[in-house]
Amino acid sequence: MVIPALNEEATVAHVVAACLSSDALAGAATGTGAATGTGAGEVLVIDSDSTDATARVAAEAGATVVNWRDVDPREPVPGKGEALWRGVRAVRGDVVVFVDADVTNVEPWWIDALVAPFADGATEAQPRIDLVKATYTRDEGAHGRGGGRVTELTAKPLLRAFFPELGHIDQPLAGEYAIRRSTALELPFVAGYGVDVGLLIDVAANGASISIAQTDLGHRTHRNRPLAELAPMADVVARTILNRAGLGAEVDQRPPWTAS
């Protein structure tokens, strides 16, 4: 599993501890249980040049900490997507689980729930799963399945307009999801916060939306960002969706590892 982190010393240890306590991690490490073969047996923190104690705190919590510059000699492009792209290259195993470093209530069973759909073999009735997205309630959405402001006001309206087959995805910008590593290696990664929705669209384009599953993680809490930080996020999310719709919007992105 991959945890992208930039100056998250206050929360990263809890996230690492929860991941290490998951049954999926234990099953992969011992070769037993539903997680066998998924490659969920390592917790990798990709540190994006944090200036606080993120790297030290994560290592003390038991994670393998890798500075993103050590994965590839090319100068990193600022943004979450760059950390995920490099994380896919650095991690081992068949399935990559992504978990944001600023989630304050992550629980071990979240990892198990994200990995579980990959344990079932593909059949005519149930095609191969390539991506599992989290669905959850948030602090401000406890009575529904509402997402954050960028999700509800930017991502979902644009997805309904240009990719209606993905209109049922509750949390298209969720940072908690799992993807087959072989699939991830063949896809471009948007450098910034458009990476999550970009991968969602690209997986659907490659294997149809039926290759995407959702799993309920209950309630999620994390640091709420001020509007000044959400505006650039909404901008790159919008440009990513428009780019994937072929409408000419440009986004900074890394090519697939298989082509780089």
BELURDA-V529559 format. One record per run of one state. SS is the DSSP state (@ for helix, = for strand, . for the rest). FROM is the first residue (numbers start at 1). TO is the last residue. If there is no record, write none. Layout:
SS&FROM&TO, SS&FROM&TO
This chain:
.&1&1, =&2&5, .&6&11, @&12&20, .&21&22, @&23&30, .&31&43, =&44&47, .&48&53, @&54&60, .&61&63, =&64&67, @&68&70, .&71&79, @&80&90, .&91&94, =&95&98, .&99&102, =&103&103, .&104&107, @&108&119, .&120&130, =&131&138, @&139&141, .&142&148, @&149&162, .&163&163, @&164&166, .&167&176, =&177&180, @&181&184, .&185&188, =&189&190, .&191&194, @&195&207, .&208&208, @&209&211, =&212&220, .&221&221, =&222&222, .&223&226, @&227&244, .&245&252, =&253&254, .&255&256, @&257&259, .&260&260
